[in-house]
Amino acid sequence: MLILEGILPFIWLPIWWFCIRDHPRQAKWISTGELEQLETTLHREQAELEPPQTISWLERFRHPSILVMIALYFLHNCAAYGCMTFFTDGLKGQGFSALQYGFLFAVPYAVTAVIMILNSWHSDKTHERRGHVAAVYFLSGTSLILSVLFRQHFWISYALMCLAIPGPFAAMAPFWAIPSETLPRAAMGIVMGLVNAFGNLGGFAGPYIVGALSNEYHSTATAFSVIGAGMLGCTALAFLLPRAKQQIY
């Protein structure tokens, strides 16, 4: 299995090399009219971008959105990895076969793929980011808490978990669009790096917190309730993110 997983990138490499192009003008499958429209739009957007400014490192660190983004992304990753690591605990002891177990484990992530696409598409269509981030966090937090309350009813709890897991993943596209649309170009790189560096610590903290609370209370109920509350906190934090000053499409 590990060998097959290692082979996959080599299978994809020639497809990428021969089919992917860096610029519209290199794509032979685009019509002349579409090519001219794309190139014109790209040049116009490039000309409309805010010219880079020289700012000090201190000014970059002092940007007010940094702490909000770090806190939000930390809680985001706590929920994503905490749920992902301990989701299978709720499937154990239910008498499922290995095949059924595999399907039940896969369903929430199939739902996640659909919600990610829909949320990203609608965010781009409406040119709105913060509300789309908050909406999927709210869905995740409330569904996670309700799944705990209905834990004695397996299928209801499971259905709610299928709605809880997508939240952190579906929020990523509109969340990461916010820095590029709101921050000065000179500050954007350092801000995104800091948010990733400190926010990704939630990937360790989430499973650790869920594991510790599960061992203490012999159940994931308390841990998932805490994570659900964290997602509701993310819902509020999302509205503290900077609003886009200008949308370029």
N, C-alpha and C positions, 0 to 999 in steps of 0.2 A: 504493500500500500504506500509506504514512504517513497519507494522508487517511482511509482506512478505519479505521486504528487510532485516529485522533482522533475519528471519528464514534461509535465504540463506547460511550464514556461517556455521550453524549447519548441513545443508544438505551436505555441502562440507567437513566438518570435518571428518566423517567416511571414505569418499573416500580417503582423504589425509592420514589418519592414517593407512589404510590397504593397500594402493597401492603405496605410495611414500617411497623410501628407501634412506638412507644416503650415502651408498657406493655401488659401482657396485657389490661387492661380496655378497650383501644381496638381489640382484634382481634375483629372480628365473626364470624370463622369458628370461634372457640373456644366450646365448650358452657358453660353456666352452671356446671356442676359442676367442669369443668377450670379455668375462670376463678377460681372461689373457692379452689380448691386452690393454684393458682399464686400468687395474691395473698397467701394466708395463709402459704405457704412463704417468699415474698420478705420479708414483714414479720417473720417469725420469724428468718430469717437476718440481717436488718438489725439486729434487737434483740440477736442473739448476737455480733455483731461486737465486737472489742476497741475500747473507746472511745479516740479519739485522744488522744495525750499530747504535751505540749510538750517537745521535746528539742532540744539545741543542734546546730548544723551539724557540730561536731567529732564528736559522738556518732554522727551519721548516717554520717560518713565512716569511722568506726572499726568499723563493724559487721563481724564476722569473715568473713562470707560474701562480702563484696564482691570481695576479691582472687581467691577461688576462682571466682566467677562470671565475672569479667573474663577470667581465664586460660582458663577452659573455653570461653567464647564467642569468644574470639580464635582459639583453635585450631579451633573449630567452623567459623568463617567462612573460615579458611585452607583447610580441606578442601573446604568447599562451593564456594567460588569458584575454588580451584585446580583441582579436578576439572572443574568446569563449563567453565572456559576452555580446558582442554587435552584434554578427553575426545575431541574430534574427531580429534586427532592419531593415535589408534589406529585410526581408520576409513579414514584416507588410504592410498592405494596398495594397496587390497584389490580394486579393480576393480568397485566398486559403482556402479550408476547413481545419478543425482540423487534419484530416487524412493526407491530402496533406502537410500541414505544418510540421507534424511530420516526414514524409518521407524526405522532403527537408532539415530538420534540421539534419537528420541522415546521409545523403549521404556523406557530407564532412568527417565524422568520419569513415565511411566505407572505403573511399579512403585513409584516414590516416592509417588505419590498414594495407592496402595492401602496401603502400609506406614504412611504418615502417619495415615490414618483408623483403621487397626487398632490402632496403638500408642496413639493418643489415646483411642480408645474403651476399650481394655483398662485404660489408666491410670486413667480416670475410674471404670470399673467396680470396680476393686480398690482405689481410693483410694490408689494408690502412685505415686510420682513418680521417685525417684532410680534405682530399678532399671530403669524403662522408658527413662530417659535413657541409662543405662550400656549397656543391651542393644543399642540401635541404634548406639551409638558402637562397641561391640565388633564388631558385624556389619560395620560400615563399614570399620573398621581392618583386620580380618583379611581381608575380601574384597579390599580394595585391595592389600594386600601379596601375597596369593595370585594376584591378576590379573597382577602383575608377574612372579611366579615362573613362571606359565604363559603368558607373553606369546608364546611360540613356537607356541602352539595358540590361534588367533584366537578360536574360538567359546567355548572354556572361559574365556579371559581376558575376553571380552566379557560372558559371563553373570555372572562375578564382579564386573565393573564395574557391572552392573545392580543388584547387591546392595550395592555400596560407596557409590554416589551417594546413596541415600535417607537414610543415617544422620543427617547434620546436619539435614536438613529434618524428619525424623520425630521428632527429639528436641525440637524447638522448643516444641510444645504442653506436654508435661510439664515442660520446663525453665522456661518462663515462668510456669507455675502455682506453682512453688516460692516465689518471692518473695511472691506474694499470700497464700500459706497459712502462711508462716513469719515474715515480717518484721513489726515494728511498723508500724502504718498510717502513722505520722508519718515513718518512714524509707523506706517502700517506693518512693515516687516518685523520690527522689534516687538510691537504689540502682539502680533499673531504668534511670534515665537514664545513670548512670555506666557500667553494664555495656554498654548499647547504644553509648555514645560511644566507649569504649576497645575494646570487643570487636569493633565493626564495622571497626576498623582491619585486622582479619584479612582483610577483603574486598579490601584492597590488598595486604597482605603475601603472601597465598596465591598469587595469580597471579604476583606478582613473584618469589617463591622458586621456584615451579615453572618459570617462564621462565628464570631464571638457571641453575638446575641442568640444565635441558634443553639450554641452549646450551653449558654446560660439558661435559656428558657425551654430547651429541648423541642424547639419548633421554629420554623421560619416566619411565623405570624408576626411576632413583634418586630423582627428585622425588616420584613417587607413593609410593615406599617411605617417604620421610620424612613425607609427609602421613599415610600409614597409621599410622606410629608415633605421630604426634600424636593421631590418633583413639583409639589405645589408651591414650595418656596421659589423654585426656578420659574414658575409661571409669573410670580410677582416680579422677580428680577428681570425677566425679559422686557418688561415695560420701562425699565431703567436704562436699557441699552439705547445708544444714540439713534435718533431717527435720521434716515437718509436725507441729506440736504439736496441732493440732485441725483436723479436716476438717468442713466444713459443706456439707451437700447436702440 
